[in-house]
Amino acid sequence: MTADQSGIQLKTRLAEELGTPVADSLVAQLAQLGGKPEPVAATVALLEELGDLSDRAARAAIEALPDLCRRGGLDAVVAWLDLGIALAEASGATALKYFKDSPRILGLVDTAAARQTMLGVGLELAEQDANVTLEYLRTAPQMLSVLPADQLGPWLDIGVELVQIDVVAGLEYIRQIAAIAPVLDRRDIRSWVSFGMKLIQPNTIGKPDYLATIEFLRTSPAILGDIEEPAIRSRVVSVGACVAEQAPAPAIAWLAEAPSRLRALPSSEWRMKIIQYAGLLAERDAETALAYMRRLPDMVGLIGAAPAAAARF
């Protein structure tokens, strides 16, 4: 098919949904993009493939094209349609949501290269889980503001694994990646997720109550960010997960109080020593570990700040 034939075919297809003036404008702008694959011919082929999977999804894609153009995302149309096809193969409803929401999301991404990267990561995810892909796309602009594109994969892999275990917690984790990534090293994320998962409790009718877990995932990044040393943050999470294994309430209190209690200690050396002993106590009894932390300033004040104080402790 020649370029002229592709243009005529695409104008005809778009005009059915958008009217002739809008169709002519879109095809002209696509033709100006250039590159490989040629955008007009590729759009014709991809819309046809999408229509074979779902007529509704194909119409939704066409209806979204003017918005995609207005928001500066037309340069990513081939990758955009590719991802829509992958989602339609898994779920027509997911594909409809994608075409409705994605132009606005792509409009939040500054560069063509970043848009291509974002959609490329989405395409890889779509092969594993459509729900994770949609949630990722909704938060991808925020993720890309705190993580290099080539580091997104391992963070998202944890989300894919978690969704297989628990959909509610897994999707909330995806939403909070942009908040937790600047605060915790990726090596500590599984411990952080484990802490949150242990807060799930049965409600009065025996169903899982996710309130504490969702609250933890949403608020703990800011709480942990109030602890200056990354190594101490890591320890606070691991001790909290150990406490949560025994009882949720002391674990929630542990996290909430840790920044202020630790900040009252005279040095990083003291904070590390204190948190190490807290971990040993937490393995035996959650309430004892919490009581220990609450008495820290008093204990350290009694021991004093002399060079031998740490050894006396």
FENLINUR-V82930 format. One record per pair of residues at least 24 apart in sequence whose C-alpha atoms are under 7 Angstrom apart, sorted by sequence separation. I is the first residue (numbers start at 0). J is the second residue. D is the distance in Angstrom with one decimal. If there is no record, write none. Layout:
# FENLINUR-V82930
i: {I:I}
j: {J:J}
d: {D:D}
This chain:
# FENLINUR-V82930
i: {131:72:128:70:108:116:145:226:260:264:6:70:72:104:107:222:225:260:263:5:9:72:142:5:42:45:49:52:56:63:67:71:142:41:52:59:63:66:70:82:97:134:138:141:145:249:253:74:78:85:249:2:5:53:56:60:135:182:38:56:59:75:79:82:86:131:134:242:75:78:82:85:89:134:231:234:238:241:245:249:175:179:182:241:32:171:175:178:182:86:238:242:172:17:191:194:198:16:187:190:194:197:190:193:197:13:194:198:190}
j: {159:102:159:102:140:148:177:258:292:296:39:103:105:137:140:255:258:293:296:39:43:106:176:40:77:80:84:87:91:98:102:106:177:77:88:95:99:102:106:118:133:170:174:177:181:285:289:111:115:122:286:40:43:91:94:98:173:220:77:95:98:114:118:121:125:170:173:281:115:118:122:125:129:174:271:274:278:281:285:289:216:220:223:282:74:213:217:220:224:129:281:285:216:62:236:239:243:62:233:236:240:243:237:240:244:61:243:247:240}
d: {6.6:6.9:7.0:6.7:6.0:6.9:6.4:5.4:7.0:6.5:6.3:7.0:6.1:6.6:6.5:6.9:6.1:6.9:6.3:6.3:5.7:6.4:6.7:5.3:6.4:6.5:5.5:6.7:6.7:6.3:4.6:6.2:4.6:6.7:6.8:6.3:6.5:6.1:4.8:6.9:6.7:6.7:6.2:5.7:6.7:6.5:6.1:6.9:6.8:7.0:6.3:7.0:6.8:6.7:6.2:5.5:6.3:6.5:6.7:5.5:6.1:6.8:6.5:6.9:6.2:6.6:6.7:5.7:6.2:6.3:5.2:6.2:6.5:6.8:6.4:6.7:5.2:6.2:6.5:6.6:6.8:5.1:6.9:6.5:6.7:6.9:6.5:6.0:5.7:6.0:6.6:4.9:6.8:6.9:5.9:6.5:6.6:6.8:6.3:6.8:4.2:5.8:6.1:6.5:6.1:6.5:6.3:5.3:6.8}
